[in-house]
Amino acid sequence: MTHDAVWFSRPRKYGKGSRQCRLCAHQAGLIRKYGLDLCRQCFREKSSAIGFVKVRRVVQRSEFRR
């Protein structure tokens, strides 16, 4: 048995090794919330097309002085 045959000898049914990005097949940095299953890089590229909007809270000076 070669090293590759031993390393990937068990089935990946659960855990980090069983999941991958649906666009680029990357396994790290996965966003699974809402069933997205996208890595963070692909999410940044496609977020506006999906419908996510970046929300930024603006602090006014009167609140800041407290």
The 8 nearest C-alpha neighbors of each residue, nearest first, counted from 0:
[[1, 4, 2, 5, 3, 6, 8, 7],
 [0, 2, 4, 3, 5, 6, 7, 8],
 [1, 3, 5, 4, 6, 0, 7, 8],
 [4, 2, 6, 5, 1, 7, 0, 8],
 [3, 5, 1, 2, 6, 7, 8, 0],
 [4, 6, 8, 2, 3, 7, 1, 0],
 [5, 7, 3, 4, 8, 2, 9, 1],
 [8, 6, 5, 4, 9, 3, 10, 2],
 [7, 9, 5, 6, 4, 10, 3, 11],
 [8, 10, 7, 11, 6, 5, 12, 4],
 [9, 11, 12, 8, 7, 17, 13, 16],
 [12, 10, 17, 13, 16, 9, 14, 18],
 [13, 11, 17, 10, 14, 16, 18, 9],
 [14, 12, 17, 11, 15, 16, 18, 10],
 [15, 13, 16, 17, 12, 18, 11, 19],
 [14, 16, 17, 18, 13, 26, 19, 27],
 [17, 15, 14, 18, 11, 26, 13, 19],
 [16, 18, 11, 13, 15, 12, 14, 19],
 [19, 17, 16, 15, 26, 20, 14, 13],
 [18, 20, 26, 24, 25, 21, 17, 36],
 [21, 19, 37, 24, 25, 38, 22, 36],
 [20, 22, 24, 37, 23, 36, 19, 38],
 [23, 21, 20, 24, 37, 41, 25, 38],
 [22, 24, 25, 20, 21, 41, 19, 38],
 [25, 23, 20, 19, 21, 22, 26, 38],
 [26, 24, 20, 19, 23, 27, 38, 29],
 [25, 27, 19, 20, 18, 24, 29, 28],
 [28, 26, 29, 25, 38, 19, 15, 20],
 [29, 27, 38, 39, 30, 26, 40, 25],
 [28, 30, 38, 37, 27, 31, 39, 36],
 [31, 29, 37, 36, 38, 32, 35, 39],
 [32, 30, 36, 35, 34, 29, 33, 37],
 [31, 33, 34, 30, 35, 36, 29, 37],
 [32, 34, 35, 31, 36, 30, 37, 49],
 [33, 35, 32, 31, 36, 30, 37, 21],
 [34, 36, 31, 37, 33, 32, 30, 21],
 [37, 35, 31, 30, 20, 34, 21, 29],
 [38, 36, 20, 30, 35, 29, 42, 21],
 [39, 37, 29, 28, 20, 41, 40, 30],
 [38, 40, 42, 28, 41, 29, 43, 37],
 [41, 39, 43, 42, 38, 44, 37, 28],
 [42, 40, 44, 43, 38, 39, 45, 37],
 [41, 43, 39, 45, 46, 40, 44, 37],
 [44, 42, 40, 41, 46, 45, 39, 47],
 [43, 45, 41, 42, 46, 40, 47, 48],
 [44, 46, 42, 48, 47, 43, 41, 49],
 [47, 45, 49, 42, 51, 48, 43, 44],
 [46, 48, 50, 49, 51, 45, 52, 44],
 [49, 47, 45, 50, 46, 51, 44, 42],
 [50, 48, 46, 47, 51, 45, 42, 52],
 [49, 51, 47, 48, 46, 52, 45, 53],
 [52, 50, 46, 47, 49, 53, 48, 45],
 [53, 51, 54, 50, 47, 46, 49, 55],
 [52, 54, 55, 51, 47, 46, 50, 56],
 [55, 53, 52, 56, 51, 57, 47, 50],
 [54, 56, 57, 53, 58, 52, 59, 51],
 [55, 57, 58, 54, 59, 53, 62, 63],
 [56, 58, 55, 59, 54, 60, 62, 63],
 [59, 57, 56, 60, 62, 63, 61, 55],
 [58, 60, 61, 62, 57, 63, 64, 56],
 [59, 61, 63, 62, 64, 58, 65, 57],
 [62, 60, 63, 59, 64, 65, 58, 57],
 [63, 61, 60, 59, 64, 65, 58, 57],
 [62, 64, 60, 61, 65, 59, 58, 57],
 [65, 63, 62, 61, 60, 59, 58, 57],
 [64, 63, 62, 61, 60, 59, 58, 57]]
